[in-house]
Amino acid sequence: MLYGDGKVRKCIPVLSTWLADYMENVNIHGIKTNRCPVCIATPEQLGVLSKKPLAMHNHAAYKSLFLPGDMERYVSLVHKCGSEDG
């Protein structure tokens, strides 16, 4: 390769890539499958157009659950939602 100072130097490019199938990517990044990130649709409701909109996730409430000492509110929300998946 010819450099700006007029000298020729060897240049060895280093190429790398990361190969992973979809499920490996899901496992590495901790992505939940069969869940909607916006609404509270069940896996059976995904792909089906409903007549009325589903309730949305309350991300502010979820975020508040990670404050110290909020275990009681977490348990009550889990019981209200019916699962730990939220």
MDTraj code that builds the backbone (N, CA, C; nanometers):
import mdtraj as md
import numpy as np

residues = "MET LEU TYR GLY ASP GLY LYS VAL ARG LYS CYS ILE PRO VAL LEU SER THR TRP LEU ALA ASP TYR MET GLU ASN VAL ASN ILE HIS GLY ILE LYS THR ASN ARG CYS PRO VAL CYS ILE ALA THR PRO GLU GLN LEU GLY VAL LEU SER LYS LYS PRO LEU ALA MET HIS ASN HIS ALA ALA TYR LYS SER LEU PHE LEU PRO GLY ASP MET GLU ARG TYR VAL SER LEU VAL HIS LYS CYS GLY SER GLU ASP GLY".split()
xyz = np.array([
    [0.0850, -0.1166, 0.0000],
    [0.0000, 0.0000, 0.0000],
    [0.0897, 0.1231, 0.0000],
    [0.0563, 0.2176, -0.0820],
    [0.1340, 0.3410, -0.0934],
    [0.0830, 0.4432, 0.0078],
    [0.1702, 0.4861, 0.0990],
    [0.1333, 0.5827, 0.2016],
    [0.1598, 0.7249, 0.1545],
    [0.1127, 0.8230, 0.2312],
    [0.1270, 0.9640, 0.1962],
    [0.2710, 1.0117, 0.1904],
    [0.3625, 0.9461, 0.2616],
    [0.5034, 0.9869, 0.2590],
    [0.5782, 0.9254, 0.1417],
    [0.5083, 0.8532, 0.0546],
    [0.5692, 0.7953, -0.0641],
    [0.6255, 0.6564, -0.0445],
    [0.6241, 0.6042, 0.0764],
    [0.6775, 0.4700, 0.1023],
    [0.5680, 0.3647, 0.0821],
    [0.6129, 0.2459, 0.0446],
    [0.5215, 0.1335, 0.0271],
    [0.5320, 0.0452, 0.1509],
    [0.4203, 0.0155, 0.2109],
    [0.4173, -0.0679, 0.3301],
    [0.3184, -0.1816, 0.3093],
    [0.3456, -0.2923, 0.3793],
    [0.2527, -0.4046, 0.3751],
    [0.1314, -0.3711, 0.4608],
    [0.0169, -0.4021, 0.4090],
    [-0.1065, -0.3784, 0.4815],
    [-0.1844, -0.5095, 0.4831],
    [-0.2114, -0.5609, 0.6019],
    [-0.2861, -0.6852, 0.6166],
    [-0.4165, -0.6525, 0.6885],
    [-0.5267, -0.6456, 0.6137],
    [-0.6538, -0.6150, 0.6798],
    [-0.7009, -0.7321, 0.7653],
    [-0.7579, -0.7012, 0.8791],
    [-0.8121, -0.8032, 0.9681],
    [-0.9646, -0.7955, 0.9580],
    [-1.0235, -0.9022, 0.9129],
    [-1.1683, -0.9084, 0.8993],
    [-1.2229, -1.0077, 1.0010],
    [-1.3326, -0.9736, 1.0585],
    [-1.3965, -1.0675, 1.1502],
    [-1.5465, -1.0588, 1.1316],
    [-1.6130, -1.1622, 1.1718],
    [-1.7586, -1.1660, 1.1650],
    [-1.8101, -1.2498, 1.2796],
    [-1.9364, -1.2344, 1.3070],
    [-1.9992, -1.3125, 1.4128],
    [-2.1187, -1.3819, 1.3520],
    [-2.1150, -1.5124, 1.3510],
    [-2.2239, -1.5904, 1.2946],
    [-2.3071, -1.6506, 1.4073],
    [-2.4369, -1.6344, 1.3961],
    [-2.5274, -1.6952, 1.4940],
    [-2.6638, -1.7096, 1.4291],
    [-2.7298, -1.8178, 1.4590],
    [-2.8655, -1.8315, 1.4090],
    [-2.9592, -1.7523, 1.5004],
    [-3.0851, -1.7429, 1.4631],
    [-3.1792, -1.6597, 1.5365],
    [-3.1910, -1.7009, 1.6832],
    [-3.2093, -1.8301, 1.7092],
    [-3.2285, -1.8738, 1.8481],
    [-3.1030, -1.8522, 1.9323],
    [-2.9844, -1.8650, 1.8727],
    [-2.8619, -1.8370, 1.9470],
    [-2.8560, -1.6885, 1.9827],
    [-2.8948, -1.6022, 1.8896],
    [-2.8981, -1.4588, 1.9146],
    [-2.9991, -1.4259, 2.0248],
    [-3.1144, -1.4907, 2.0228],
    [-3.2159, -1.4713, 2.1261],
    [-3.1592, -1.5095, 2.2626],
    [-3.0899, -1.6214, 2.2708],
    [-3.0335, -1.6663, 2.3987],
    [-2.9226, -1.5746, 2.4478],
    [-2.8350, -1.5311, 2.3589],
    [-2.7234, -1.4455, 2.3984],
    [-2.7723, -1.3119, 2.4517],
    [-2.8716, -1.2531, 2.3862],
    [-2.9183, -1.1197, 2.4239],
    [-3.0365, -1.1207, 2.5203],
    [-3.0817, -1.2390, 2.5609],
    [-3.1899, -1.2466, 2.6584],
    [-3.3228, -1.1953, 2.6058],
    [-3.3499, -1.2181, 2.4789],
    [-3.4739, -1.1718, 2.4168],
    [-3.5830, -1.2742, 2.4423],
    [-3.7003, -1.2283, 2.4814],
    [-3.8132, -1.3191, 2.5010],
    [-3.8802, -1.3441, 2.3668],
    [-3.9169, -1.4675, 2.3432],
    [-3.9878, -1.4999, 2.2205],
    [-4.1365, -1.5130, 2.2498],
    [-4.2164, -1.5020, 2.1472],
    [-4.3626, -1.5108, 2.1575],
    [-4.4203, -1.4086, 2.2542],
    [-4.3642, -1.2903, 2.2575],
    [-4.4143, -1.1820, 2.3406],
    [-4.4163, -1.0539, 2.2578],
    [-4.5119, -0.9684, 2.2854],
    [-4.5186, -0.8378, 2.2201],
    [-4.4536, -0.7354, 2.3128],
    [-4.3591, -0.6543, 2.2637],
    [-4.2958, -0.5557, 2.3499],
    [-4.3843, -0.4347, 2.3785],
    [-4.4968, -0.4214, 2.3083],
    [-4.5824, -0.3039, 2.3223],
    [-4.7093, -0.3334, 2.4018],
    [-4.7820, -0.4385, 2.3630],
    [-4.9089, -0.4678, 2.4300],
    [-4.8985, -0.5982, 2.5099],
    [-5.0059, -0.6340, 2.5785],
    [-5.0040, -0.7522, 2.6649],
    [-5.0667, -0.8735, 2.5956],
    [-5.0478, -0.8849, 2.4663],
    [-5.1023, -0.9986, 2.3907],
    [-5.0386, -1.1292, 2.4369],
    [-5.1193, -1.2326, 2.4434],
    [-5.0683, -1.3654, 2.4741],
    [-5.0086, -1.4245, 2.3470],
    [-4.9268, -1.5279, 2.3571],
    [-4.8714, -1.5881, 2.2354],
    [-4.9795, -1.6332, 2.1365],
    [-5.0956, -1.6762, 2.1866],
    [-5.2039, -1.7191, 2.0982],
    [-5.2664, -1.6020, 2.0235],
    [-5.2584, -1.4804, 2.0790],
    [-5.3180, -1.3633, 2.0166],
    [-5.2262, -1.2982, 1.9138],
    [-5.1000, -1.3345, 1.9118],
    [-5.0070, -1.2750, 1.8157],
    [-5.0455, -1.3169, 1.6744],
    [-5.0479, -1.2224, 1.5828],
    [-5.0816, -1.2511, 1.4441],
    [-5.2301, -1.2497, 1.4153],
    [-5.3122, -1.2256, 1.5180],
    [-5.4572, -1.2197, 1.5004],
    [-5.5010, -1.0757, 1.5215],
    [-5.5749, -1.0208, 1.4256],
    [-5.6231, -0.8839, 1.4368],
    [-5.7451, -0.8819, 1.5276],
    [-5.7332, -0.8170, 1.6423],
    [-5.8449, -0.8124, 1.7368],
    [-5.9355, -0.6946, 1.7048],
    [-6.0608, -0.7046, 1.7470],
    [-6.1588, -0.5988, 1.7203],
    [-6.1350, -0.4770, 1.8080],
    [-6.0830, -0.4975, 1.9275],
    [-6.0515, -0.3846, 2.0155],
    [-5.9040, -0.3909, 2.0531],
    [-5.8409, -0.2758, 2.0744],
    [-5.6975, -0.2759, 2.1081],
    [-5.6715, -0.3385, 2.2449],
    [-5.5598, -0.4041, 2.2547],
    [-5.5192, -0.4645, 2.3818],
    [-5.4526, -0.3594, 2.4698],
    [-5.4516, -0.3855, 2.5990],
    [-5.3864, -0.2942, 2.6930],
    [-5.2362, -0.2915, 2.6668],
    [-5.1775, -0.1777, 2.6924],
    [-5.0341, -0.1601, 2.6713],
    [-4.9578, -0.1934, 2.7997],
    [-4.8317, -0.2335, 2.7834],
    [-4.7444, -0.2542, 2.8995],
    [-4.7219, -0.1208, 2.9682],
    [-4.7175, -0.1214, 3.1004],
    [-4.6901, -0.0016, 3.1779],
    [-4.5430, -0.0063, 3.2186],
    [-4.4559, 0.0427, 3.1300],
    [-4.3121, 0.0341, 3.1530],
    [-4.2673, 0.1178, 3.2730],
    [-4.3372, 0.2270, 3.3003],
    [-4.3012, 0.3080, 3.4171],
    [-4.3243, 0.2285, 3.5458],
    [-4.4339, 0.1523, 3.5502],
    [-4.4602, 0.0690, 3.6690],
    [-4.3555, -0.0405, 3.6809],
    [-4.3168, -0.1016, 3.5691],
    [-4.2144, -0.2064, 3.5721],
    [-4.0813, -0.1494, 3.6215],
    [-4.0472, -0.0305, 3.5739],
    [-3.9207, 0.0319, 3.6142],
    [-3.9191, 0.0604, 3.7638],
    [-4.0335, 0.1036, 3.8175],
    [-4.0394, 0.1358, 3.9603],
    [-4.0215, 0.0115, 4.0468],
    [-4.0469, -0.1052, 3.9903],
    [-4.0336, -0.2289, 4.0669],
    [-3.8887, -0.2625, 4.0997],
    [-3.7951, -0.2029, 4.0287],
    [-3.6549, -0.2336, 4.0498],
    [-3.5888, -0.1406, 4.1504],
    [-3.6679, -0.0584, 4.2166],
    [-3.6140, 0.0245, 4.3237],
    [-3.6032, -0.0605, 4.4494],
    [-3.5083, -0.0319, 4.5361],
    [-3.4924, -0.1122, 4.6579],
    [-3.6181, -0.1081, 4.7448],
    [-3.6558, -0.2234, 4.8000],
    [-3.7669, -0.2308, 4.8930],
    [-3.9041, -0.2402, 4.8301],
    [-3.9143, -0.2690, 4.7030],
    [-4.0439, -0.2746, 4.6362],
    [-4.0925, -0.4174, 4.6126],
    [-4.0500, -0.5112, 4.6928],
    [-4.0863, -0.6509, 4.6715],
    [-4.2373, -0.6726, 4.6844],
    [-4.3027, -0.6049, 4.7795],
    [-4.4475, -0.6223, 4.7981],
    [-4.5246, -0.5772, 4.6741],
    [-4.4855, -0.4642, 4.6166],
    [-4.5526, -0.4160, 4.4947],
    [-4.5271, -0.5106, 4.3784],
    [-4.4078, -0.5671, 4.3706],
    [-4.3772, -0.6638, 4.2651],
    [-4.4675, -0.7860, 4.2765],
    [-4.4815, -0.8389, 4.3965],
    [-4.5650, -0.9574, 4.4177],
    [-4.7101, -0.9268, 4.3825],
    [-4.7608, -0.8098, 4.4226],
    [-4.9001, -0.7760, 4.3915],
    [-4.9208, -0.7590, 4.2419],
    [-4.8245, -0.7026, 4.1717],
    [-4.8370, -0.6868, 4.0264],
    [-4.8305, -0.8216, 3.9564],
    [-4.7470, -0.9112, 4.0053],
    [-4.7381, -1.0450, 3.9471],
    [-4.8715, -1.1166, 3.9621],
    [-4.9320, -1.1079, 4.0792],
    [-5.0617, -1.1727, 4.1008],
    [-5.1699, -1.1070, 4.0159],
    [-5.1627, -0.9773, 3.9988],
    [-5.2616, -0.9044, 3.9189],
    [-5.2506, -0.9437, 3.7717],
    [-5.1279, -0.9564, 3.7199],
    [-5.1056, -0.9911, 3.5802],
    [-5.1249, -1.1414, 3.5556],
    [-5.1049, -1.2203, 3.6574],
    [-5.1233, -1.3643, 3.6428],
    [-4.9977, -1.4408, 3.6079],
    [-4.8841, -1.3711, 3.5912],
    [-4.7592, -1.4410, 3.5636],
    [-4.6428, -1.3494, 3.5947],
    [-4.5224, -1.4070, 3.5958],
    [-4.4025, -1.3274, 3.6188],
    [-4.3525, -1.2625, 3.4911],
    [-4.4110, -1.2966, 3.3746],
    [-4.3638, -1.2411, 3.2480],
    [-4.4071, -1.0974, 3.2295],
    [-4.5128, -1.0531, 3.2957],
    [-4.5589, -0.9149, 3.2875],
    [-4.6186, -0.8881, 3.1585],
])
top = md.Topology()
chain = top.add_chain()
for i, resn in enumerate(residues, 1):
    res = top.add_residue(resn, chain, resSeq=i)
    for name in ("N", "CA", "C"):
        top.add_atom(name, md.element.get_by_symbol(name[0]), res)
traj = md.Trajectory(xyz[None], top)
